[in-house]
Amino acid sequence: IIVGIILSSRAGQSRAE
C-alpha cells in the first residue's frame, strides 16, 4: 500500500512538470 502512494505521488509530479 505504501508503494502505491509513493508511485502516485511521483506520477503526479511528473505529470505537473
C-alpha positions in Angstrom: 0.0 0.0 0.0 2.9 2.4 0.8 4.5 1.8 -2.6 1.2 2.8 -4.3 1.2 6.2 -2.5 4.8 6.9 -3.4 4.2 5.8 -7.0 1.1 8.0 -7.3 2.9 11.0 -5.8 5.8 10.6 -8.3 3.4 10.2 -11.2 1.6 13.4 -10.2 4.8 15.4 -10.0 6.0 14.1 -13.4 2.6 15.0 -14.9 2.6 18.5 -13.4 6.1 19.0 -15.0 
